[in-house]
Amino acid sequence: MSGLGSKNAAFAAGPRAPRRWGALRIRSLAAGLLLLAGLMLWAAPAAALPSFAQQTGEPCSQCHVGAYGPQLKPYGRDFKLFGYVNGDTKNTAPPIAAIVASSFTETAVDRPPPPHYSANNNFAVTSVLLAYAGKIAGGVGTFAEMTYDSVRDKYAVSRVDVRRAFIGEVAGKDVVYGVDVNNRPGLDDLWNSTPVFEFSTFTSQFAASPANATLIDGKLSGRVAGVGGFAMWDGQLFTEFQAYGQLDRNLLNRAGMPTPATADRYDGTIPYWRVALQHDFSDTHYVEVGTYGLRAKRFPGDVQTAGADTITDTGLDATYQYTGSKRHFLATHATWIHEFDRLDAAHVVARTASRDHMDVLRADAIYSFDNTWTPAVELFHTTGSSDARFFKTPNGSPNTDGYVLELAFTPWGKKDSPVRWANFRLNARYVGYTRFNGKTTGASDNNTFLVGATAAFAPFGALVKR
């Protein structure tokens, strides 16, 4: 469904849903709201998917492909659009949840291990996540997380998204609009075709990773605070603008994001934009196409005497979903990101080239049967200019190519599950490389096989009587 105007219009009329239809100041406002969310995390360990089910009375499969996140179905996109506040009036407990993830990782060759682990074939309880995910008060909702990385023995306030949605009318059409505060560009996006909630988010601390990524592809995650607005017009046209600023180094260190004095510093406001067009064809085929991007000024190594670099990321994305069957669900996503780096400062400070660029293309296909068995495949392709001082690879190239194969099994999260406030997922994943950091020779040495198990539960869910 495309949201308002589809059969999901009833979503907006639910008992708890809304009725149907200067850089320093930006950083101060956004940081203050994020700090409030962070204090909520400390005061009351928080929620993930089961807490949304606790609040709405719906199973995980109502919102998510394969009955587990992060891929969203139409209902899930509407739930997020309206600010995480929809519910059935029966839940009065806080929407708090925990997720415990464990994995076994085998790499093609032995790798230098983290302390207390082996060079290969490692089993670990990799992370523990606490989150507050759901309604805060009134029409304000949030998805806020704190994580503990047991392999590296560190914690961090990871993803925080606070939203308030309103309903109005423009040119005779319904419009859902609102304000959003978050700590990563794209975190509030409704689609799984942009970097934050793409398919390939399940990784291992024991696996190799390419040396380079675009700025929009996670480098700013948790290190900035942003505030902005969004609007969905006629259930079809979505627009968003956010303004971000880098958080204080001392605050980042206290929040579990190590930031040495020589870390890059981003100057002033970082604008982020998003435009997407979606359409639902007879409740059977759903299509979305869009664009997104950001622009940032950077002092490399926090050296502020040589000017500033300018990084511009521009992305295109597309989503297709087959929604015409209760037992079979198909989703495909694609994104292309072009980064242009004007290295006025790095050219002086680090003797890089004066200009560099990188292009990233990723595409995936996901099929879910009975919201239980979910095979998936992804292809990824990265190319760029040659600059050893900037990309820091042996031959100066960021070029990386590969694929991901995965099979996931989720026994719960459906209407006939024994409880709706807990879920469990098993998945096996193989990551293969045909080119790695500019080299084809030895690329397959970075191949990785993983088996993961994730348990999620909302501790107050059992108290809700339905």
C-alpha positions in Angstrom: 0.0 0.0 0.0 1.2 3.5 -0.6 -0.1 4.9 2.7 -3.0 7.4 2.8 -5.5 6.8 0.1 -5.0 3.0 0.2 -6.7 0.5 2.4 -4.1 1.5 5.0 -6.0 4.7 5.4 -7.8 2.9 8.3 -4.4 2.9 9.9 -4.5 6.6 10.4 -7.9 6.3 12.0 -6.8 3.8 14.7 -7.6 4.7 18.3 -4.1 5.9 19.0 -3.2 7.3 15.6 -3.6 10.9 14.6 -7.0 11.7 13.2 -7.2 11.0 9.5 -6.0 13.0 7.7 21.9 29.2 11.9 24.0 25.9 12.6 24.6 26.5 16.3 20.9 26.7 17.1 20.2 23.6 15.1 22.9 21.6 17.0 21.7 22.9 20.3 18.0 22.1 19.7 18.7 18.7 18.2 21.3 17.8 20.8 18.9 18.7 23.6 16.2 16.5 22.2 18.6 13.6 21.6 19.9 14.0 25.1 16.3 13.7 26.4 15.9 10.5 24.4 19.3 9.3 25.8 18.2 9.9 29.3 15.0 7.9 28.6 17.3 5.1 27.6 19.2 5.2 30.8 16.1 5.6 32.9 14.1 2.8 31.2 15.8 0.2 29.0 14.0 0.4 25.8 12.3 -1.2 22.8 12.6 -2.9 19.5 10.2 -4.7 17.3 8.3 -6.6 20.1 7.5 -3.3 21.8 5.8 -2.1 18.6 3.7 -5.3 18.7 3.0 -4.7 22.4 1.7 -1.2 21.6 -0.3 -2.0 18.5 -1.6 -5.5 19.2 -0.3 -6.5 15.8 2.2 -9.3 15.2 5.7 -8.4 13.8 4.6 -9.8 10.4 2.1 -6.9 10.0 5.0 -4.4 9.6 8.0 -6.5 8.5 9.0 -8.7 5.7 9.7 -12.2 7.1 8.1 -11.2 10.4 11.4 -9.6 11.5 13.1 -6.2 10.7 14.3 -4.1 9.2 12.5 -4.5 5.9 9.1 -2.7 6.1 5.8 -3.6 4.5 3.2 -0.9 3.8 1.7 -1.0 7.3 5.2 -0.6 8.7 5.9 2.4 6.6 2.7 4.1 7.7 3.4 3.3 11.3 6.7 5.1 11.0 5.3 8.0 9.0 2.8 8.7 11.7 5.5 8.8 14.3 5.5 5.4 16.0 2.3 6.3 18.0 -0.4 4.0 16.6 -2.0 1.6 19.1 -5.2 -0.2 20.1 -5.7 1.6 23.5 -5.1 -1.6 25.5 -1.4 -1.0 26.2 -0.5 1.2 29.1 3.0 -0.2 29.7 6.1 1.5 28.4 7.2 0.3 25.0 10.5 -1.2 26.1 12.4 -4.1 24.6 15.7 -5.9 24.5 17.5 -7.7 21.7 20.3 -10.3 22.3 22.3 -11.3 19.2 24.8 -14.1 18.9 26.7 -15.5 15.9 29.2 -18.0 14.7 31.7 -16.6 12.1 34.0 -18.5 9.8 36.3 -16.5 7.5 38.1 -17.9 4.5 41.5 -17.3 6.1 42.6 -16.6 9.6 42.4 -12.9 10.7 43.9 -11.0 13.6 41.4 -11.6 16.4 40.0 -9.2 18.9 41.2 -9.8 22.5 40.1 -13.1 24.0 39.0 -14.6 20.6 40.5 -16.9 18.1 41.9 -16.2 14.6 38.9 -18.0 13.1 35.7 -19.9 13.8 34.4 -17.6 16.6 31.2 -17.9 18.5 30.1 -14.9 20.5 27.1 -13.2 22.1 27.9 -10.2 19.8 25.6 -7.5 21.1 22.9 -6.6 23.6 20.5 -3.8 22.6 18.1 -1.9 24.7 15.6 0.4 23.1 12.6 2.6 23.7 10.5 2.3 20.6 7.0 3.6 20.5 4.8 6.4 21.9 6.4 8.8 24.3 3.4 11.2 25.0 0.7 12.8 23.0 1.6 12.5 19.3 5.4 12.1 19.9 7.0 8.8 19.3 10.5 7.5 19.1 12.8 4.7 18.0 15.9 5.0 20.3 18.6 2.4 21.0 21.6 1.8 23.2 23.9 -1.1 22.3 26.6 -3.1 24.1 29.2 -4.6 21.8 30.5 -7.6 23.8 33.3 -8.4 21.3 34.9 -5.0 21.6 33.5 -4.5 25.2 32.0 -1.1 24.5 28.6 0.5 24.7 27.1 3.3 22.6 23.9 5.3 22.3 23.4 4.2 18.7 20.2 5.2 16.8 17.8 7.8 18.0 14.8 9.0 16.0 12.1 11.2 17.5 9.0 12.2 15.4 5.8 14.2 15.7 3.4 13.9 12.8 0.4 16.1 11.9 -2.4 15.9 9.3 -3.6 18.6 7.0 -4.7 19.3 3.4 -2.9 20.8 0.5 -4.5 21.4 -2.9 -7.5 19.3 -1.9 -5.3 16.3 -1.0 -4.4 14.8 2.4 -0.9 15.6 3.7 0.9 14.0 6.6 3.7 16.3 7.8 5.8 16.7 10.8 9.1 17.3 12.6 11.9 14.8 13.1 15.1 14.8 15.3 17.7 12.0 14.8 21.4 11.3 14.9 22.1 9.9 11.4 21.1 11.2 8.0 18.4 8.9 6.6 17.6 7.2 9.9 14.0 8.4 9.6 13.5 7.1 6.0 10.5 5.0 5.2 12.2 2.7 2.7 14.8 0.0 2.8 16.5 1.2 -0.4 18.6 3.8 1.4 21.7 3.0 3.5 20.4 2.9 7.1 18.0 0.0 6.9 19.2 -1.9 3.8 19.2 -5.6 3.6 22.9 -6.0 4.2 23.0 -4.6 7.8 23.9 -7.9 9.5 27.7 -8.0 9.9 30.2 -9.6 12.2 33.0 -8.0 14.2 35.2 -10.9 13.0 34.8 -10.3 9.3 36.7 -8.1 6.9 35.1 -4.9 5.7 36.1 -2.7 2.7 38.3 0.3 3.6 36.0 2.9 2.1 32.4 4.0 2.2 30.6 7.2 1.2 29.9 9.8 3.9 26.1 9.2 3.8 26.7 5.4 4.2 27.2 5.5 8.0 30.3 7.7 8.6 28.2 10.2 10.4 26.1 7.7 12.3 25.7 8.8 16.0 28.2 11.6 15.5 25.7 14.3 14.4 22.4 15.6 15.5 19.8 16.9 13.1 16.3 18.5 13.1 14.0 18.9 10.1 10.6 18.4 8.6 8.9 15.9 6.3 5.7 15.7 4.4 3.8 12.9 2.5 1.3 14.5 0.0 -1.6 12.4 -1.2 0.0 9.2 0.0 2.4 9.5 -3.0 4.9 12.3 -2.8 7.4 12.4 0.1 9.7 15.2 0.8 12.1 15.8 3.7 14.8 18.3 4.6 17.1 18.0 7.7 20.0 20.1 9.0 22.7 18.3 10.9 25.6 19.5 13.0 28.5 17.5 14.5 28.1 16.8 18.2 30.8 17.9 20.8 33.8 15.6 21.0 33.4 15.2 24.8 29.7 14.3 24.5 30.6 11.7 21.8 33.2 10.1 24.0 30.8 9.8 26.9 28.2 8.3 24.6 30.5 5.5 23.5 31.6 7.0 20.2 35.5 7.4 20.6 36.5 10.7 18.9 40.2 11.5 19.3 41.5 15.1 18.9 42.8 14.2 15.4 39.4 13.0 14.1 37.9 14.8 11.2 35.7 17.7 12.1 32.6 18.8 10.1 32.1 22.5 9.9 28.7 24.3 10.2 25.4 22.8 9.0 25.2 19.6 7.0 22.0 19.7 4.9 20.3 16.4 4.0 17.4 16.1 1.5 15.1 13.4 0.4 12.4 13.2 -2.3 10.4 10.0 -3.1 7.4 9.1 -5.2 5.4 5.9 -4.4 2.4 4.2 -6.0 0.3 1.2 -5.2 -1.1 -0.7 -8.1 -4.4 -2.4 -7.1 -3.0 -3.6 -3.7 -0.8 -6.0 -5.6 2.3 -4.2 -6.9 4.1 -1.4 -5.0 6.8 0.9 -6.5 8.9 3.7 -5.1 11.6 5.8 -6.8 13.5 8.6 -5.1 16.6 10.6 -4.6 18.6 11.7 -1.5 21.8 13.4 -0.6 23.9 15.6 1.6 26.7 18.2 1.5 29.4 18.7 4.2 32.4 20.8 4.9 35.2 18.9 6.6 38.4 19.8 8.3 40.6 16.7 7.8 42.3 15.6 11.1 40.6 18.7 12.6 43.3 20.9 10.9 41.5 24.2 10.4 44.4 26.2 8.9 44.3 24.8 5.4 40.7 25.5 4.3 38.0 22.8 4.2 37.1 19.8 2.0 33.6 19.7 0.5 31.9 16.3 0.3 28.7 16.0 -1.8 26.8 12.7 -1.8 23.9 12.2 -4.2 21.8 9.0 -4.3 19.1 7.4 -6.3 16.9 4.6 -5.0 14.0 2.3 -6.0 11.8 -0.2 -4.3 9.4 -2.9 -5.7 7.1 -5.1 -3.6 4.7 -7.7 -4.5 1.9 -7.4 -2.0 -0.9 -9.5 -3.6 -0.6 -12.7 -1.5 -0.8 -13.5 2.2 1.7 -16.3 1.9 4.2 -15.0 -0.6 5.9 -11.6 -0.4 8.6 -10.3 -2.7 10.7 -7.2 -2.3 13.6 -5.7 -4.3 15.6 -2.7 -3.6 18.4 -0.8 -5.4 20.5 2.3 -4.6 23.2 4.2 -6.3 25.4 6.7 -4.5 27.8 9.1 -6.1 30.3 10.9 -3.9 32.3 13.9 -5.1 35.2 15.0 -2.9 36.7 18.4 -3.4 39.8 18.1 -1.3 41.0 21.7 -0.9 42.2 21.0 2.7 43.3 17.3 2.4 45.4 18.2 -0.7 47.4 20.5 1.5 47.4 18.6 4.7 47.8 15.0 3.4 48.9 15.6 -0.2 45.9 13.8 -1.6 44.6 14.6 -5.1 42.6 17.8 -5.3 39.5 15.9 -6.5 38.3 12.3 -5.9 35.1 10.4 -6.4 33.4 7.2 -5.5 30.3 5.4 -6.9 28.4 2.7 -5.0 25.7 0.4 -6.5 23.8 -2.1 -4.4 20.7 -4.2 -5.3 18.9 -7.0 -3.5 15.9 -9.3 -3.8 14.1 -10.8 -0.8 11.4 -13.4 -0.9 9.4 -14.5 2.2 7.2 -17.6 2.4 4.5 -17.6 5.1 6.5 -14.9 7.0 8.8 -17.7 8.1 11.4 -18.6 5.5 13.1 -15.7 3.9 15.9 -16.2 1.4 17.7 -13.1 0.0 20.5 -12.1 -2.3 22.4 -8.9 -2.8 25.0 -7.7 -5.3 27.3 -4.7 -4.5 29.7 -2.8 -6.7 32.0 0.1 -5.7 34.3 2.1 -8.0 36.2 5.3 -7.7 39.2 7.3 -8.6 42.8 6.2 -7.7 44.3 8.0 -4.7 46.4 6.0 -2.2 46.6 8.9 0.2 42.9 9.4 0.3 41.4 5.9 0.0 44.3 4.3 1.9 44.4 1.0 0.0 47.5 -0.7 -1.4 46.9 0.4 -4.9 44.9 3.5 -4.2 41.7 2.1 -5.5 38.4 1.7 -3.5 37.0 -0.7 -6.0 35.1 -3.6 -4.4 32.6 -6.1 -5.8 30.8 -9.0 -4.2 27.6 -10.6 -3.2 25.6 -11.7 -0.2 23.4 -14.9 0.1 21.2 -15.4 3.1 18.5 -17.7 4.4 16.5 -16.6 7.5 14.0 -18.5 9.6 11.5 -16.8 11.9 9.1 -19.2 13.7 7.3 -16.5 15.7 6.0 -13.0 14.9 2.8 -14.1 13.3 -0.9 -14.0 14.4 -0.8 -17.6 15.5 2.4 -17.3 17.5 2.2 -18.1 21.3 3.0 -14.5 22.2 3.4 -11.2 20.3 5.8 -9.6 22.7 8.7 -11.8 21.8 10.4 -13.0 18.6 13.3 -15.1 17.5 15.3 -15.3 14.3 17.9 -17.7 12.9 19.9 -16.8 9.7 22.8 -18.1 7.7 24.7 -15.7 5.5 27.6 -15.9 3.1 29.4 -12.8 2.0 31.7 -13.2 -1.1 34.1 -10.8 -2.7 35.4 -10.9 -6.3 37.3 -7.6 -5.8 38.4 -6.1 -2.5 40.0 -2.7 -1.9 41.0 -2.5 -5.6 42.4 -6.0 -5.9 41.0 -9.2 -7.4 44.0 -11.3 -6.3 43.2 -12.6 -2.8 39.7 -11.0 -2.7 38.1 -14.2 -1.8 40.3 -14.4 1.3 37.8 -12.0 2.8 34.8 -14.2 2.2 32.8 -14.9 5.4 30.2 -17.4 6.5 28.0 -16.5 9.4 25.2 -18.1 11.4 23.3 -15.8 13.6 20.6 -16.1 16.3 18.6 -13.1 17.5 16.1 -13.0 20.4 13.9 -10.0 20.9 11.4 -9.4 23.7 9.3 -6.7 25.3 9.4 -7.3 29.1 6.1 -5.5 29.8 4.3 -7.2 26.9 2.9 -10.0 29.1 1.1 -7.4 31.2 -1.1 -6.2 28.4 -4.5 -7.9 28.3 -6.1 -8.3 24.9 
